[in-house]
Amino acid sequence: MPHQLLVLNPATEDVVATVPAATAEDVDAAVVRAAAAQRGWAAAAPADRARLLRRFAAVVDDHIEELARLEVREAGHTIGNARWEAGNVRDLLDFAAGGVERLSGRQIPVPGGLDVTILEPLGVVGVIAPWNFPMPIAAWATAPALAAGNALLLKPAETTPLTALRLAELALEAGLPEGLFQVLPGEGAVAGDALVVHPGVAKIVFTGSTKVGKAIMAKCADQVKRVTLELGGKSPNIVFADADLEAAAAATPMSFLDNSGQDCCARTRILVQRSVYDRFMDLLAPAIEEIVVGDPSDERTQMGPLISRAQLERVRSYVPDSLPGVRGKAPEGPGFWFPPTVLTGVAEDAPCAVDEIFGPVAVVLPFEDEDDAIRLANATPYGLSGSLWTRDVGRALRASRAVRAGNLSVNSHSSVRYWTPFGGYKQSGLGRELGPDALTAFTETKNVFISTEA
């Protein structure tokens, strides 16, 4: 009997589904099918590819609520977040479809002839998606890769394969060719590894931990295989003394509690200028205590459970009861629940202040002045995102230049929009996703010189 993946509801620990796990042989067969489908897809007129992607987006739109409810059951996301995620898949497909007919090369002036560049698809692209945002992050690569003329093999995380499998069904319903977009649920060490090392896969897009990303990058190096890596983060939320403290404190809880803190962009290091530290904490504490944690299908819920018992134990290991701070409330009983937590009085090099916990936990660290804030913000191997709170435009610009991170927000916590580029500095990743150049990341540039000499 083939190995099965067990999908649990994180809020109840009930079994949602069992899914056959793909083997290395399944991956090999999928690559063969994908390569055959890709040749026809790449040869299709750009307008036809764009039309089918828009149809795919429309079919997803017709199933927003179904996909959202599935995400609630398998990932424990709040229903509001899950609806946004399903809508984001639709929007990504529409956005990518708009780029198909604009994926143009250049004419470069040269003596003695005509020189042009052509953007050609890579072929078969492998995507290894995470469990924290199963739908949108899978679509970050799927939409532009398909738009650029590639075939796509998606390996979802072991704990969250259901929405990916449903999206593949919807792609066929929309009219995409058989074999063009395939989902291979399975274990990372089996299906994921087979995808990474397969010579028929031209590129790997991986979102997950920095440790696993490094291992994937090393394996891809043997074939000089292209990679895009979106990895870990330990992002700062810098609050200067001249900021609107009420606004900053009100926005801070969901900057690290969204998706139960299981977000590589989570602002888990709250850096507050010492002169306003006490006032900021007076404002933040009640905001943390009032966060509604509970049934993710309830429209009033702001934070749901963690994904698994293993993740719950990891988070607990960073937060002994002896640490001071502010703690909210979480349900007791079945489910992987952990309360919103803000730790104070910790050293800046303490494990909870430097490691990516991936849970609803943040630390508050005081700083003296602008230079000290920048030092603290950059005192990490990561560089994915961050926020700056100040009324001083000059300071906002200086600090934005000085913080070594790929995505920053001033007086807000927004990091990801599908029409702007996203990616990290340092060990937070390699390459950029989303934005106006998303399609070109899935192409090769070919240069052609045509002599005009007799």
C-alpha positions, 0 to 999 in steps of 0.5 A: 500500500502506498505511503499516505500523508495524514492531514489534520485540522490544527484547531481540533486535531481531527483527521481531514484527509489522507493523501497518497504520497508521491514517490521518486518514480511518480516525480520522474513520470510527472516530469516526462508528462510536463515536458511534453505538455510544455512544448505545446504550451510554449508554441501556443500564441501568447494571446491564447496562453493569456486567455487560458490563464484568465479563464483559470483565474475566473474559475478560481474566483468561482470557488473562492469560498470552497478554497477558503474553507479548505484552507481553514480546515487544513492550515488553521487560517482564519476565514478572513485570511483564507478568503484573501489567500484564495483571492490572491491566487485569482489576482496573481493569475490575472496579473501574470496573464497581462504579462504574457503578450508583453514578454518582449526582448530588445533590439540592440544597436550593433554595426553590420547587422541587427541584434535582438534578444528573445526571452524563452521559457526554461521548460519544466519548473519545480515549486516546493511550497510551504505550509504557512501560506499554501495557496498564495505562495504556490501561486507566486511561482505558478502564475508567472512560470505558466505565463512565461511558457513553462510547465509547472510541478508543485510539491505542497507541504506534507501538512497542507496538500489539499488546496494545491490538489484542488487548484490543479483540478480547477486548472483542468476545468479552465482548459489548461492542457493535461500535464502542464500543471501537476501537483505532487504531494509527498515528503520533502526527503522523497518527492521534494528531493527527487524534484530538486535533483531531476535533470529534467527540471530547469529551476527550483522555487523554494519557500521555507527555512534557511536550513533547507534552502541551503541544502536545496541550493547545494543540490542544485549547484551540481547541475547549475540549476537555477533557484529562487529561495524565499527563506527565514526572517527575524524582522524589526519593527522600529518605533522612534520617539517622534512616531504616532505611538498610538498608531504604532502600538495599535498596528503592532499586534497583527504585525507578528500575530497574523497567521499565528506568527507563522510568517517569515515577514513577521515583525518579531523584534519590536525596537522602541526608542528608550525615551518612549518605551514605557508609554509604548508598552502601556499602549501595547499591552492591552492591545495584545490582551484583547486579541481574539484567539479561537475557532478559525472559521468564526468571523470574529477570530483574529488568530488561529492555531499553530500548524502542528504539535511539533511547531507548538513544542518548538514555540514553547521551547523559546518561551519559559514561564519565567520570562517577563512580558505580556501574554494574551489568551488562547483556547485550552483542549484539543488543537495546537494553541499558543497565546499572543506573547510579547517578551520584555527584559531579554538580552538582544542576543537571547535565543528568542531575540535572534532565532526565527521562532515562527509563532505568535511571539515577539520581543521588545528591545529598547534603543538609544538613538537612530544609529543604535536602532539601525545597529539592532535592526541589522544584527541578524543573519536575516534581511527579509522585511521590516517597519519604521515608525516616524514622522520625520521624512528624512529619518524615514528615508535614511533608515530605509536605506540603512536597514538591510532588508528587501521589503520595508514599510514606513508607518505601516506593516505591509510587505507583500503586494503581487504587483511589486517585487518581494525577496530578501537580503542575506540569508533570507533568500535569493532572487525576487518574486512578484512584481513587473519582472516576475515572468522574466525570472522564468525565462532564458535570454537568447541573443541573436545577431543577424548580419546585413553584410552581403 
